[in-house]
Structures are given as C-alpha cells and as structure tokens.
Amino acid sequence: MVCASARAVGQDARMIYYVEDDTNIRDLTVYALKQAGFEAAGFTCGRDFFKACDEKAPDLVLLDIMLPEMDGLEILRELRSLPSTKNIPVMMLTAKGTEFDKVCGLDAGADDYLAKPFGMMELVSRVRALLRRAAKPAAEDKLFTAGSLAVDVKRRAVTVDGEPVILTYKEFELLCYLLENRGVVLSRDQILTKIWDYNYSGETRTVDVHIRTLRQKLGDAGALIETVRGVGYRLAQD
C-alpha cells in the first residue's frame, strides 16, 4: 500500500522514494522532504516500492532495513541487480547503527547510511549531497588502462582481462578518482569530500568498505589499489 503520494513541487524537483513501515517516521520524513522542495512518496513494503519504480524511477531512494516481507538489504540488492535502477543513489535510514550493519549496507551497494533517530536538517543535507554526486554531466571520452584493467568513462564500462565488471555508482566514481590521480596518495578525507561531497564526521570506514568491495570485484586487478598505512590509498603506477 502506498502511504504517501507524490506532490509536484516544481518542474525540476527530484523524486525521492522512502520505504519504511513505521507510519509516523515515514510520513514525517516525506513531509520534511516536500517542505525542502523535493517530490517524495512513501511505501510500506518492497512490493509497492518496485511497482512504483516500474511506473516512474526515482532520483534517490531511502531504505529502512527492518521491513515486512522483503528487508531493506534485499531491496537494495535487487535495485543494484537491475539495469534500470542500478545507478540510483540509495541511503539506508535505520535503527541498526552498529558498524556491522553499516558495512552490510555499504557492501550491498548503499551510497550512504544514517542511523535513527536522525535530524531532518541532516537528512536533507545528505540527500542534496547524494543528488549532487549523482548528477550526470556529459561524460568525458576517456579511456583509462592499468595492467589488465580498462575503464571507459563515457560508457561507464569496466573490464578486467576483457571481462566486464559491474560496479555501483560510487564504486565507479571511486575507481575513476584513483585512476585520475594514479601514483598519488589520496587521504580518506580527500576521497570522502570528492566522492561523497561532504564530511562524514570521521566515519572514514565508509571509504575502507568501498575500497574492499572494489578490490574484490576487480579480482586480480584489485591489487593495483594500494593501502598507504595511516594515510589512505593510491593506484599503483606501472
């Protein structure tokens, strides 16, 4: 059942979908987003959410973890597996605030994680930051190569030994940032500012999680991403 319908707030307003089974939290969040100038709709379950996605894809998704029928992590994995939704930015909004839960969400492809109770001003700020990062300016016609790794920026295509590698939006941006600064050590704070567009107040574990999953997906080419202890990361030079 759709519990909050979208209300047009302007021709250029971004659409945000929020999946949350707590009526009070969902309605308050949807209201705050609309007051901030967004279009927003709330859903109690994954079934209604995906039905709405088929009708109109959102610009950003907010997900709770503890949901009936299909939990938030399952919804996230489904989003990342579908060509039509795999690049939509996703923020997890959940009472589960342990590092393990954050890591699970980020490993599954979440772009951000905000634990309850959260302030509406912080939520709106993070939503705006994610939307800025997800904006799609004309891609440069660049081709990066490093060993067996090849990245076509314009096509957003990544291959290792000629085999395609599927990356999330943030993983792709992170890889390109490392390639653009090949041989240069990038601190975690630099990466957070560049890729996530704001300061995570010391939560640099976010970078470490994305680096780990990026290495795993790149297979043997993942060894090109070097850890510089106490500083950050760099992509190895030939």
Phi, psi and chi 1 to 4 in degrees:
 res  aa     phi    psi   chi1   chi2   chi3   chi4
   1 MET       -  129.5  178.3  179.8   64.7      -
   2 VAL   -79.8  122.7  178.1      -      -      -
   3 CYS  -101.5   -8.5  -61.2      -      -      -
   4 ALA  -150.2  123.7      -      -      -      -
   5 SER   -91.8  153.0   59.7      -      -      -
   6 ALA   -70.3  144.6      -      -      -      -
   7 ARG  -124.2  123.7  174.6  172.0   62.7   87.3
   8 ALA   -63.5  131.1      -      -      -      -
   9 VAL  -124.9   16.6  -67.9      -      -      -
  10 GLY   144.8  149.8      -      -      -      -
  11 GLN   -60.9  -33.4 -173.8  176.0    5.6      -
  12 ASP   -99.8    9.4  -62.2  -35.8      -      -
  13 ALA   -64.2  141.6      -      -      -      -
  14 ARG   -87.5  142.2  -58.7  -64.3 -171.6   90.3
  15 MET   -91.9  128.6  172.4   57.3   82.2      -
  16 ILE  -122.0  130.1  -60.6  171.8      -      -
  17 TYR  -106.1  137.3  -72.8  168.0      -      -
  18 TYR  -126.2  119.2 -177.3   22.2      -      -
  19 VAL  -102.3  111.1 -169.5      -      -      -
  20 GLU  -156.5  126.9  164.8   64.6   70.5      -
  21 ASP   -87.8   -7.0   61.4  -23.6      -      -
  22 ASP   -85.9  112.4 -174.3  -55.6      -      -
  23 THR   -59.4  -44.2  -58.4      -      -      -
  24 ASN   -63.6  -47.0  -67.6  -29.3      -      -
  25 ILE   -64.9  -45.1  -64.9  174.8      -      -
  26 ARG   -62.2  -48.6 -177.0 -177.3   61.7 -111.9
  27 ASP   -66.3  -38.9  -70.7   -9.9      -      -
  28 LEU   -64.7  -42.5  176.5   60.0      -      -
  29 THR   -67.0  -44.3  -57.1      -      -      -
  30 VAL   -61.2  -41.5  167.1      -      -      -
  31 TYR   -61.7  -45.8  174.2   78.6      -      -
  32 ALA   -62.4  -39.6      -      -      -      -
  33 LEU   -65.8  -40.5  -69.6  167.9      -      -
  34 LYS   -65.8  -39.6  -71.1 -179.0  177.0 -179.6
  35 GLN   -63.9  -28.0  -71.7  -61.6  108.3      -
  36 ALA   -82.8   -0.5      -      -      -      -
  37 GLY   101.9    7.7      -      -      -      -
  38 PHE   -96.1  160.6  -60.5  104.9      -      -
  39 GLU   -87.2  144.4  -66.3 -174.7   25.9      -
  40 ALA  -151.8  146.8      -      -      -      -
  41 ALA  -141.8  142.8      -      -      -      -
  42 GLY  -112.5  148.1      -      -      -      -
  43 PHE  -137.2  146.5  -52.5   89.9      -      -
  44 THR   -87.1  -21.6   60.7      -      -      -
  45 CYS  -150.3  164.2   62.8      -      -      -
  46 GLY   -64.0  -33.9      -      -      -      -
  47 ARG   -60.2  -49.2 -177.9 -175.6   64.3 -106.0
  48 ASP   -69.2  -34.2  -66.3  -33.1      -      -
  49 PHE   -62.3  -48.1  165.1   70.9      -      -
  50 PHE   -69.3  -30.9  -78.9  110.7      -      -
  51 LYS   -62.9  -42.3 -178.3  179.2  178.7 -179.3
  52 ALA   -66.4  -37.3      -      -      -      -
  53 CYS   -62.3  -35.8  -74.2      -      -      -
  54 ASP   -64.8  -32.1  -71.9  -21.3      -      -
  55 GLU   -82.8  -39.5  -63.3  172.8   -1.2      -
  56 LYS  -155.8  118.0  179.2  179.3 -179.7  178.9
  57 ALA   -72.7  135.8      -      -      -      -
  58 PRO   -79.3  166.4   32.5  -36.9      -      -
  59 ASP   -88.2  -20.9  -63.7  -68.8      -      -
  60 LEU  -158.7  148.0 -176.1  142.5      -      -
  61 VAL  -124.4  135.3  173.4      -      -      -
  62 LEU  -109.2  131.9  -54.6  176.7      -      -
  63 LEU  -130.5  133.0  -80.0  178.2      -      -
  64 ASP   -85.4  158.4 -173.4   31.6      -      -
  65 ILE   -88.4  -49.9  -73.6 -175.9      -      -
  66 MET   -81.1   98.4  -56.4  -59.5  -67.9      -
  67 LEU  -132.0  153.3  -67.2  167.4      -      -
  68 PRO   -71.5  152.3   26.5  -34.5      -      -
  69 GLU    69.2  -60.8  -60.0  176.2   14.5      -
  70 MET  -134.9  115.9 -173.1  179.2 -166.7      -
  71 ASP   -76.1  170.8   69.1   33.6      -      -
  72 GLY   -61.6  -35.1      -      -      -      -
  73 LEU   -68.2  -36.8  -67.3  177.1      -      -
  74 GLU   -65.5  -41.5  -68.8  177.4  -71.0      -
  75 ILE   -62.1  -43.0  -68.1  174.4      -      -
  76 LEU   -61.9  -45.5  177.6   57.9      -      -
  77 ARG   -63.1  -37.4  -67.2 -172.9 -175.8   98.9
  78 GLU   -65.0  -42.7 -178.8   72.1    9.7      -
  79 LEU   -58.2  -44.3  -78.3  170.2      -      -
  80 ARG   -73.5  -16.7  -67.8  -59.6 -177.0 -127.3
  81 SER   -89.0  -13.7   71.0      -      -      -
  82 LEU   -98.1  128.6  -60.2  172.2      -      -
  83 PRO   -55.3  -33.9  -25.1   34.9      -      -
  84 SER   -76.2  -18.2   60.1      -      -      -
  85 THR  -126.8   -1.0   59.8      -      -      -
  86 LYS   -64.0  -23.9   67.0  179.5 -178.5 -180.0
  87 ASN  -102.2    5.3  -69.1  -38.1      -      -
  88 ILE   -71.4  128.0  -66.1  175.1      -      -
  89 PRO   -64.9  139.8   18.4  -28.0      -      -
  90 VAL  -130.6  131.3  175.8      -      -      -
  91 MET  -116.9  130.6 -175.5 -169.3  -54.7      -
  92 MET   -86.7  128.6  -51.8  -60.2  -68.4      -
  93 LEU  -119.7  106.8  -58.8  179.1      -      -
  94 THR  -152.2  153.0  175.1      -      -      -
  95 ALA   -72.4  -17.9      -      -      -      -
  96 LYS   -77.4  108.7  -72.4 -166.7  168.1 -174.1
  97 GLY  -116.3   10.1      -      -      -      -
  98 THR   -73.3  159.2   67.5      -      -      -
  99 GLU   -59.4  -37.2 -177.2 -180.0   50.1      -
 100 PHE   -59.9  -44.7  175.0   76.8      -      -
 101 ASP   -67.1  -37.6  -66.2  -48.4      -      -
 102 LYS   -62.9  -45.3  -69.5 -178.2 -178.5 -180.0
 103 VAL   -62.1  -41.2  169.0      -      -      -
 104 CYS   -61.4  -43.9  -74.2      -      -      -
 105 GLY   -64.4  -44.4      -      -      -      -
 106 LEU   -69.1  -37.7  -65.8  169.0      -      -
 107 ASP   -62.6  -33.4  -84.8  -10.9      -      -
 108 ALA   -77.9   -8.2      -      -      -      -
 109 GLY   115.7    9.2      -      -      -      -
 110 ALA   -67.9  147.1      -      -      -      -
 111 ASP   -93.8  -20.5  -60.8  -73.4      -      -
 112 ASP  -158.1  165.4 -162.5   -0.4      -      -
 113 TYR  -146.5  125.2 -165.8  111.8      -      -
 114 LEU  -130.9  121.5 -173.2   58.4      -      -
 115 ALA   -86.8  144.8      -      -      -      -
 116 LYS   -78.4  150.0  -57.9  172.8 -173.8  174.6
 117 PRO   -77.2  140.2   28.9  -34.0      -      -
 118 PHE  -120.4  153.0   50.4   82.3      -      -
 119 GLY   -84.9  143.7      -      -      -      -
 120 MET   -66.6  -33.7  -68.5  -58.8  163.0      -
 121 MET   -64.4  -41.7  -70.7 -178.2   64.4      -
 122 GLU   -66.7  -41.1  179.9  179.8    7.9      -
 123 LEU   -59.7  -49.1  171.3   64.0      -      -
 124 VAL   -61.1  -40.0  170.0      -      -      -
 125 SER   -62.5  -43.0  176.3      -      -      -
 126 ARG   -69.6  -37.1  -69.2 -163.8  179.8 -157.0
 127 VAL   -61.3  -45.8  162.9      -      -      -
 128 ARG   -62.7  -39.3  -74.2  176.4  173.6  152.4
 129 ALA   -64.0  -43.4      -      -      -      -
 130 LEU   -64.0  -40.1  -82.1 -179.0      -      -
 131 LEU   -67.4  -36.5  -72.2  170.9      -      -
 132 ARG   -62.4  -43.6  -75.8 -163.3  -60.9  -89.2
 133 ARG   -68.4  -29.3  -65.2  -52.4  -52.5  160.4
 134 ALA   -86.5   -6.2      -      -      -      -
 135 ALA   -57.8  144.4      -      -      -      -
 136 LYS  -115.0   80.6  -62.5  179.0  179.2  178.7
 137 PRO   -69.9  165.4   26.2  -33.2      -      -
 138 ALA   -57.1  122.2      -      -      -      -
 139 ALA   -72.2  141.4      -      -      -      -
 140 GLU   -74.3  147.9  -64.8 -176.5   48.1      -
 141 ASP   -84.2   75.1 -167.8    8.9      -      -
 142 LYS  -115.0  147.7  -72.6 -176.4  179.9  178.3
 143 LEU  -130.5  115.0  178.0   63.3      -      -
 144 PHE   -99.4  140.1  -69.3  110.7      -      -
 145 THR  -134.1  143.1   58.2      -      -      -
 146 ALA  -154.0  104.9      -      -      -      -
 147 GLY    60.5 -125.5      -      -      -      -
 148 SER   -84.3   -1.9   60.4      -      -      -
 149 LEU   -91.7  134.7  171.5   67.0      -      -
 150 ALA  -136.1  134.4      -      -      -      -
 151 VAL  -129.6  120.0  177.1      -      -      -
 152 ASP   -99.6  106.0 -174.3  -33.8      -      -
 153 VAL   -64.8  -45.8  176.0      -      -      -
 154 LYS   -63.4  -40.4 -168.0  169.6 -175.1  177.0
 155 ARG   -86.5   -7.5  -66.4  178.2   53.7 -119.1
 156 ARG    53.2   45.0  -61.7 -173.0   71.6   83.4
 157 ALA  -112.5  134.6      -      -      -      -
 158 VAL  -125.3  132.5  179.2      -      -      -
 159 THR  -133.7  150.8   60.0      -      -      -
 160 VAL  -129.0  119.5  173.7      -      -      -
 161 ASP    54.9   35.2  -73.9  -35.4      -      -
 162 GLY    82.1   -5.8      -      -      -      -
 163 GLU   -94.7  133.0  -65.8  -62.7  -41.6      -
 164 PRO   -65.8  144.0   23.6  -33.2      -      -
 165 VAL  -122.2  126.5  177.0      -      -      -
 166 ILE   -92.7  119.4  -54.5  -58.9      -      -
 167 LEU  -117.8  152.2  -58.8 -179.3      -      -
 168 THR   -74.0  169.9   66.7      -      -      -
 169 TYR   -55.5  -49.4 -177.6   87.2      -      -
 170 LYS   -67.2  -38.9  -78.3  -68.6 -171.7  -71.6
 171 GLU   -62.7  -40.7  -70.6  165.2   -9.0      -
 172 PHE   -65.0  -45.0 -176.9   83.5      -      -
 173 GLU   -62.6  -40.3  -66.3  -62.5  -54.9      -
 174 LEU   -63.4  -44.7  174.9   56.3      -      -
 175 LEU   -62.4  -43.4  178.7   57.8      -      -
 176 CYS   -63.9  -38.3  -73.0      -      -      -
 177 TYR   -63.2  -41.9 -172.8   41.3      -      -
 178 LEU   -65.5  -41.2  -69.2  167.0      -      -
 179 LEU   -66.0  -40.3  -75.0  162.0      -      -
 180 GLU   -64.4  -25.8  -71.5  168.7   -5.6      -
 181 ASN  -116.7   38.5  -64.9  -84.5      -      -
 182 ARG   -54.8  129.5 -167.6  168.7 -178.3 -177.5
 183 GLY    88.2  -11.6      -      -      -      -
 184 VAL   -96.3  134.1  176.6      -      -      -
 185 VAL   -78.7  123.3  179.4      -      -      -
 186 LEU  -108.0  124.5  -60.0  170.8      -      -
 187 SER   -72.2  162.0   70.7      -      -      -
 188 ARG   -61.1  -39.5  -69.2  173.3  174.7   82.9
 189 ASP   -63.6  -40.1  -73.2  -20.5      -      -
 190 GLN   -61.4  -43.4  -75.9  177.7  -60.6      -
 191 ILE   -66.0  -42.6  -65.4  171.6      -      -
 192 LEU   -59.8  -45.1  -76.9  170.8      -      -
 193 THR   -65.5  -41.7  -60.3      -      -      -
 194 LYS   -73.5  -47.6  175.0   66.5  176.1 -179.5
 195 ILE   -87.9  -35.9  -54.8  -56.7      -      -
 196 TRP  -104.9   -8.7  -78.5  -92.5      -      -
 197 ASP    70.1   13.2 -156.5   26.9      -      -
 198 TYR  -164.6  168.9   64.5   88.9      -      -
 199 ASN   -84.1  129.0 -165.2  -48.4      -      -
 200 TYR   -87.6   16.7  -95.6   59.8      -      -
 201 SER    53.9   46.1  -59.1      -      -      -
 202 GLY    87.1   -2.2      -      -      -      -
 203 GLU   -80.6   60.1  -67.5 -173.1   26.0      -
 204 THR   -73.5   -3.6   53.5      -      -      -
 205 ARG   -59.2  -28.5  178.5   65.1  177.6  162.5
 206 THR   -54.8  -45.8  -60.8      -      -      -
 207 VAL   -63.7  -46.1  175.6      -      -      -
 208 ASP   -59.5  -40.6  -62.0  -28.8      -      -
 209 VAL   -64.3  -45.6  168.7      -      -      -
 210 HIS   -66.4  -37.5  -82.7   74.4      -      -
 211 ILE   -63.0  -43.5  -71.2  -70.8      -      -
 212 ARG   -61.7  -48.2 -173.1 -178.0   71.5 -167.9
 213 THR   -68.0  -33.6   56.5      -      -      -
 214 LEU   -64.2  -44.5 -175.3   55.9      -      -
 215 ARG   -59.7  -43.6  -77.7  170.8  169.1  159.7
 216 GLN   -61.7  -44.2  -70.1  172.9  -15.1      -
 217 LYS   -68.6  -30.9  -70.5 -175.4  177.1 -177.7
 218 LEU   -81.2   -8.1  -65.5  177.8      -      -
 219 GLY    61.6 -130.4      -      -      -      -
 220 ASP   -60.4  -32.4  -67.5  -19.8      -      -
 221 ALA   -69.6  -14.3      -      -      -      -
 222 GLY   -63.7  -22.3      -      -      -      -
 223 ALA   -66.7  -15.6      -      -      -      -
 224 LEU   -66.0  -24.9  -69.5  166.2      -      -
 225 ILE   -86.2  111.0  -57.1  174.3      -      -
 226 GLU  -100.4  141.9  -59.7  176.7  -20.3      -
 227 THR   -92.2  128.3  -59.4      -      -      -
 228 VAL  -105.5  103.5 -179.8      -      -      -
 229 ARG   -54.2  130.7 -171.7  175.0  -62.7  -83.9
 230 GLY    79.8   -3.3      -      -      -      -
 231 VAL  -122.9  -66.7 -178.0      -      -      -
 232 GLY   173.1 -130.3      -      -      -      -
 233 TYR  -140.3  159.0  -60.1   95.3      -      -
 234 ARG  -151.1  157.5   69.5 -178.6  168.6 -152.9
 235 LEU   -94.6  127.6 -162.9   83.6      -      -
 236 ALA   -63.6  144.4      -      -      -      -
 237 GLN   -85.7  159.6  -68.5 -177.6  -45.5      -
 238 ASP   -62.1      -  -70.4  -29.2      -      -
